């Protein structure tokens, strides 16, 4: 009977080992599948965020371009209305900038 008990115990150990290996394989496969799904979701969220950011930046760039164009037209109209005043203002700003830059070198 001891030989049969030892054989029986060995068979039980092999079966338990096989079950544990199978369970570990299933868990590993399930974990890999879960990680792959999470990676796919994260990639999609990042892609959606980038696309939204691109759309918003295009809108802001277009708006800034329009405002810059309007400001340029405004300045051009004012210079055409009063060319001497515009020249004097530009000369004054140039002298002021020159004084500020030269005082920094002393």
MILOKE-52826 format. One record per atom (N, C-alpha, C): x, y, z. Coordinates in nm, 3 decimals. Each point is the difference from the previous one (the first is absolute). Layout:
REM MILOKE-52826
{rec {X, Y, Z}}
...
END
This chain:
REM MILOKE-52826
{rec {0.080, -0.119, 0.000}}
{rec {-0.080, 0.119, 0.000}}
{rec {0.085, 0.126, 0.000}}
{rec {0.116, 0.005, 0.065}}
{rec {0.081, 0.121, -0.004}}
{rec {0.042, 0.035, -0.141}}
{rec {0.029, -0.099, -0.084}}
{rec {0.040, 0.030, -0.136}}
{rec {-0.116, 0.062, -0.076}}
{rec {-0.118, -0.053, 0.021}}
{rec {-0.118, 0.056, -0.065}}
{rec {-0.030, 0.140, 0.052}}
{rec {0.019, 0.023, 0.126}}
{rec {-0.024, 0.132, 0.058}}
{rec {0.100, 0.100, -0.056}}
{rec {0.125, -0.043, -0.015}}
{rec {0.102, 0.089, -0.055}}
{rec {-0.031, 0.029, -0.146}}
{rec {-0.040, -0.100, -0.076}}
{rec {-0.036, 0.021, -0.140}}
{rec {-0.122, 0.092, -0.010}}
{rec {-0.096, -0.023, 0.088}}
{rec {-0.121, 0.083, 0.002}}
{rec {0.036, 0.145, 0.032}}
{rec {0.087, 0.021, 0.096}}
{rec {0.042, 0.135, 0.039}}
{rec {0.077, 0.066, -0.114}}
{rec {0.083, -0.076, -0.069}}
{rec {0.076, 0.054, -0.112}}
{rec {-0.094, 0.041, -0.113}}
{rec {-0.100, -0.086, -0.025}}
{rec {-0.098, 0.033, -0.105}}
{rec {-0.079, 0.126, 0.037}}
{rec {-0.037, 0.010, 0.126}}
{rec {-0.073, 0.119, 0.046}}
{rec {0.086, 0.126, -0.014}}
{rec {0.129, -0.013, 0.031}}
{rec {0.092, 0.113, -0.012}}
{rec {0.014, 0.044, -0.146}}
{rec {0.009, -0.100, -0.089}}
{rec {0.009, 0.032, -0.143}}
{rec {-0.127, 0.070, -0.048}}
{rec {-0.113, -0.048, 0.043}}
{rec {-0.128, 0.059, -0.039}}
{rec {-0.011, 0.142, 0.055}}
{rec {0.039, 0.019, 0.125}}
{rec {-0.006, 0.134, 0.060}}
{rec {0.096, 0.094, -0.070}}
{rec {0.116, -0.051, -0.034}}
{rec {0.099, 0.081, -0.071}}
{rec {-0.052, 0.039, -0.138}}
{rec {-0.062, -0.094, -0.068}}
{rec {-0.058, 0.028, -0.132}}
{rec {-0.111, 0.103, 0.010}}
{rec {-0.084, -0.012, 0.103}}
{rec {-0.108, 0.096, 0.019}}
{rec {0.055, 0.140, 0.029}}
{rec {0.104, 0.006, 0.083}}
{rec {0.061, 0.129, 0.034}}
{rec {0.063, 0.063, -0.125}}
{rec {0.066, -0.080, -0.080}}
{rec {0.062, 0.050, -0.122}}
{rec {-0.107, 0.051, -0.097}}
{rec {-0.108, -0.074, -0.011}}
{rec {-0.110, 0.041, -0.089}}
{rec {-0.064, 0.129, 0.049}}
{rec {-0.021, 0.011, 0.131}}
{rec {-0.057, 0.122, 0.057}}
{rec {0.093, 0.119, -0.022}}
{rec {0.128, -0.023, 0.019}}
{rec {0.097, 0.108, -0.021}}
{rec {0.001, 0.043, -0.146}}
{rec {-0.010, -0.094, -0.091}}
{rec {-0.003, 0.033, -0.143}}
{rec {-0.124, 0.081, -0.035}}
{rec {-0.115, -0.042, 0.057}}
{rec {-0.124, 0.075, -0.025}}
{rec {0.010, 0.142, 0.055}}
{rec {0.051, 0.013, 0.122}}
{rec {0.014, 0.133, 0.060}}
{rec {0.096, 0.087, -0.081}}
{rec {0.107, -0.059, -0.046}}
{rec {0.097, 0.074, -0.082}}
{rec {-0.063, 0.047, -0.131}}
{rec {-0.074, -0.088, -0.064}}
{rec {-0.067, 0.037, -0.125}}
{rec {-0.104, 0.108, 0.024}}
{rec {-0.074, -0.011, 0.110}}
{rec {-0.101, 0.100, 0.032}}
{rec {0.066, 0.135, 0.030}}
{rec {0.110, -0.002, 0.073}}
{rec {0.072, 0.124, 0.031}}
{rec {0.054, 0.064, -0.128}}
{rec {0.054, -0.079, -0.090}}
{rec {0.050, 0.055, -0.126}}
{rec {-0.113, 0.061, -0.082}}
{rec {-0.113, -0.066, -0.001}}
{rec {-0.115, 0.051, -0.075}}
{rec {-0.049, 0.132, 0.063}}
{rec {-0.005, 0.005, 0.133}}
{rec {-0.043, 0.121, 0.070}}
{rec {0.095, 0.115, -0.027}}
{rec {0.131, -0.028, 0.004}}
{rec {0.099, 0.104, -0.028}}
{rec {-0.010, 0.048, -0.144}}
{rec {-0.024, -0.091, -0.092}}
{rec {-0.014, 0.038, -0.141}}
{rec {-0.123, 0.090, -0.020}}
{rec {-0.110, -0.034, 0.068}}
{rec {-0.121, 0.083, -0.010}}
{rec {0.023, 0.137, 0.061}}
{rec {0.069, 0.003, 0.114}}
{rec {0.029, 0.129, 0.065}}
{rec {0.091, 0.085, -0.088}}
{rec {0.099, -0.062, -0.062}}
{rec {0.090, 0.073, -0.090}}
{rec {-0.078, 0.059, -0.117}}
{rec {-0.091, -0.078, -0.055}}
{rec {-0.081, 0.047, -0.113}}
{rec {-0.086, 0.119, 0.041}}
{rec {-0.062, -0.010, 0.120}}
{rec {-0.083, 0.111, 0.048}}
{rec {0.083, 0.125, 0.023}}
{rec {0.116, -0.017, 0.061}}
{rec {0.087, 0.115, 0.027}}
{rec {0.045, 0.065, -0.130}}
{rec {0.039, -0.081, -0.097}}
{rec {0.040, 0.054, -0.130}}
{rec {-0.113, 0.080, -0.064}}
{rec {-0.121, -0.052, 0.011}}
{rec {-0.116, 0.069, -0.059}}
{rec {-0.025, 0.132, 0.070}}
{rec {0.009, 0.001, 0.133}}
{rec {-0.021, 0.124, 0.076}}
{rec {0.106, 0.103, -0.037}}
{rec {0.125, -0.043, -0.012}}
{rec {0.107, 0.092, -0.036}}
{rec {-0.022, 0.054, -0.141}}
{rec {-0.037, -0.085, -0.093}}
{rec {-0.026, 0.043, -0.137}}
{rec {-0.114, 0.102, -0.005}}
{rec {-0.107, -0.027, 0.075}}
{rec {-0.113, 0.093, 0.004}}
{rec {0.043, 0.134, 0.059}}
{rec {0.080, -0.004, 0.105}}
{rec {0.048, 0.123, 0.063}}
{rec {0.087, 0.081, -0.095}}
{rec {0.088, -0.068, -0.072}}
{rec {0.086, 0.070, -0.096}}
{rec {-0.082, 0.062, -0.112}}
{rec {-0.099, -0.073, -0.047}}
{rec {-0.084, 0.052, -0.107}}
{rec {-0.077, 0.124, 0.047}}
{rec {-0.050, -0.004, 0.123}}
{rec {-0.071, 0.115, 0.056}}
{rec {0.095, 0.119, 0.017}}
{rec {0.121, -0.027, 0.046}}
{rec {0.099, 0.105, 0.016}}
{rec {0.037, 0.063, -0.134}}
{rec {0.014, -0.081, -0.103}}
{rec {0.030, 0.052, -0.134}}
{rec {-0.113, 0.090, -0.050}}
{rec {-0.123, -0.043, 0.020}}
{rec {-0.114, 0.079, -0.046}}
{rec {-0.006, 0.134, 0.074}}
{rec {0.022, -0.003, 0.131}}
{rec {-0.003, 0.124, 0.078}}
{rec {0.114, 0.092, -0.040}}
{rec {0.119, -0.055, -0.021}}
{rec {0.114, 0.085, -0.035}}
{rec {-0.020, 0.062, -0.138}}
{rec {-0.063, -0.074, -0.092}}
{rec {-0.029, 0.059, -0.132}}
{rec {-0.096, 0.117, 0.014}}
{rec {-0.102, -0.016, 0.084}}
{rec {-0.097, 0.108, 0.020}}
{rec {0.067, 0.121, 0.063}}
{rec {0.086, -0.021, 0.099}}
{rec {0.070, 0.111, 0.063}}
{rec {0.096, 0.069, -0.097}}
{rec {0.068, -0.078, -0.080}}
{rec {0.094, 0.057, -0.098}}
{rec {-0.076, 0.083, -0.104}}
{rec {-0.113, -0.051, -0.046}}
{rec {-0.080, 0.075, -0.097}}
{rec {-0.049, 0.132, 0.060}}
{rec {-0.046, -0.006, 0.124}}
{rec {-0.050, 0.119, 0.069}}
{rec {0.113, 0.101, 0.019}}
{rec {0.116, -0.047, 0.042}}
{rec {0.114, 0.090, 0.020}}
{rec {0.043, 0.062, -0.132}}
{rec {-0.002, -0.076, -0.107}}
{rec {0.036, 0.053, -0.131}}
{rec {-0.096, 0.109, -0.045}}
{rec {-0.128, -0.020, 0.025}}
{rec {-0.098, 0.102, -0.037}}
{rec {0.020, 0.128, 0.080}}
{rec {0.024, -0.016, 0.131}}
{rec {0.021, 0.118, 0.083}}
{rec {0.127, 0.074, -0.038}}
{rec {0.105, -0.072, -0.033}}
{rec {0.124, 0.063, -0.044}}
{rec {-0.020, 0.076, -0.131}}
{rec {-0.076, -0.059, -0.089}}
{rec {-0.029, 0.067, -0.127}}
{rec {-0.082, 0.127, 0.022}}
{rec {-0.098, -0.006, 0.089}}
{rec {-0.080, 0.119, 0.031}}
{rec {0.085, 0.108, 0.065}}
{rec {0.091, -0.038, 0.088}}
{rec {0.087, 0.098, 0.065}}
{rec {0.091, 0.066, -0.103}}
{rec {0.051, -0.079, -0.093}}
{rec {0.084, 0.055, -0.106}}
{rec {-0.075, 0.099, -0.087}}
{rec {-0.125, -0.033, -0.032}}
{rec {-0.081, 0.091, -0.081}}
{rec {-0.029, 0.129, 0.077}}
{rec {-0.026, -0.012, 0.130}}
{rec {-0.027, 0.117, 0.082}}
{rec {0.121, 0.093, 0.002}}
{rec {0.119, -0.058, 0.023}}
{rec {0.122, 0.082, 0.004}}
{rec {0.025, 0.064, -0.136}}
{rec {-0.019, -0.073, -0.106}}
{rec {0.021, 0.054, -0.134}}
{rec {-0.094, 0.117, -0.027}}
{rec {-0.125, -0.014, 0.039}}
{rec {-0.096, 0.110, -0.020}}
{rec {0.039, 0.123, 0.081}}
{rec {0.043, -0.018, 0.123}}
{rec {0.039, 0.113, 0.084}}
{rec {0.125, 0.069, -0.054}}
{rec {0.093, -0.077, -0.053}}
{rec {0.122, 0.060, -0.058}}
{rec {-0.036, 0.079, -0.125}}
{rec {-0.092, -0.052, -0.080}}
{rec {-0.041, 0.073, -0.120}}
{rec {-0.073, 0.129, 0.035}}
{rec {-0.076, -0.003, 0.111}}
{rec {-0.073, 0.121, 0.042}}
{rec {0.095, 0.108, 0.050}}
{rec {0.102, -0.039, 0.077}}
{rec {0.093, 0.095, 0.060}}
{rec {0.143, -0.051, -0.013}}
{rec {0.060, 0.018, -0.115}}
{rec {0.134, -0.054, -0.022}}
{rec {0.107, 0.069, 0.087}}
{rec {-0.012, 0.132, 0.022}}
{rec {0.102, 0.069, 0.080}}
{rec {-0.008, -0.043, 0.147}}
{rec {-0.120, -0.015, 0.052}}
{rec {-0.015, -0.045, 0.139}}
{rec {0.053, -0.142, 0.017}}
{rec {-0.025, -0.085, -0.097}}
{rec {0.049, -0.138, 0.006}}
{rec {0.152, -0.002, -0.007}}
{rec {0.057, 0.082, -0.085}}
{rec {0.146, 0.007, -0.011}}
{rec {0.060, 0.050, 0.131}}
{rec {-0.060, 0.102, 0.058}}
{rec {0.049, 0.053, 0.128}}
{rec {-0.011, -0.104, 0.111}}
{rec {-0.109, -0.071, 0.004}}
{rec {-0.018, -0.104, 0.102}}
{rec {0.103, -0.110, -0.017}}
{rec {0.024, -0.042, -0.123}}
{rec {0.099, -0.103, -0.026}}
{rec {0.140, 0.047, 0.038}}
{rec {0.031, 0.126, -0.031}}
{rec {0.130, 0.056, 0.037}}
{rec {0.015, 0.005, 0.152}}
{rec {-0.106, 0.042, 0.069}}
{rec {0.004, 0.005, 0.147}}
{rec {0.020, -0.137, 0.062}}
{rec {-0.070, -0.099, -0.050}}
{rec {0.015, -0.136, 0.051}}
{rec {0.141, -0.050, -0.027}}
{rec {0.054, 0.029, -0.117}}
{rec {0.136, -0.043, -0.033}}
{rec {0.103, 0.064, 0.092}}
{rec {-0.015, 0.130, 0.028}}
{rec {0.094, 0.069, 0.090}}
{rec {-0.011, -0.059, 0.140}}
{rec {-0.122, -0.024, 0.045}}
{rec {-0.021, -0.057, 0.134}}
{rec {0.065, -0.138, 0.012}}
{rec {-0.019, -0.082, -0.099}}
{rec {0.061, -0.134, 0.002}}
{rec {0.152, 0.012, -0.004}}
{rec {0.051, 0.093, -0.081}}
{rec {0.145, 0.021, -0.006}}
{rec {0.056, 0.044, 0.134}}
{rec {-0.068, 0.090, 0.068}}
{rec {0.046, 0.045, 0.132}}
{rec {-0.003, -0.113, 0.102}}
{rec {-0.104, -0.079, -0.004}}
{rec {-0.009, -0.113, 0.094}}
{rec {0.110, -0.102, -0.024}}
{rec {0.029, -0.027, -0.126}}
{rec {0.105, -0.097, -0.031}}
{rec {0.138, 0.053, 0.033}}
{rec {0.023, 0.129, -0.025}}
{rec {0.133, 0.054, 0.026}}
{rec {0.024, 0.015, 0.151}}
{rec {-0.101, 0.025, 0.079}}
{rec {0.020, 0.015, 0.145}}
{rec {0.030, -0.137, 0.064}}
{rec {-0.042, -0.106, -0.061}}
{rec {0.028, -0.133, 0.052}}
{rec {0.144, -0.041, -0.021}}
{rec {0.073, 0.064, -0.091}}
{rec {0.138, -0.035, -0.030}}
{rec {0.100, 0.074, 0.087}}
{rec {-0.045, 0.102, 0.068}}
{rec {0.093, 0.080, 0.082}}
{rec {0.031, -0.063, 0.130}}
END
